[in-house]
């Protein structure tokens, strides 16, 4: 599952959530510290783990 990085506009805390793509598309994200829904998604690194070996 991908990890998404967010920054809260209220308390300025950054946090990371691991969500499925479907959950990310339909879920309203809230800050775990202050519970505000005023969050911005940040650009982060991406990596994938696959079961195939090359």
TAGI-V212657 format. One line per field, one symbol per residue. psi: psi as a letter, one per 20 degrees, with the letter a starting at -180 (. if undefined). A space follows every 10 residues. Layout:
psi=???
This chain:
psi=qqpppqpphg ijpqrpqoqr hghhhipopq phgijqjnqp pqprqpqqpr ipp.
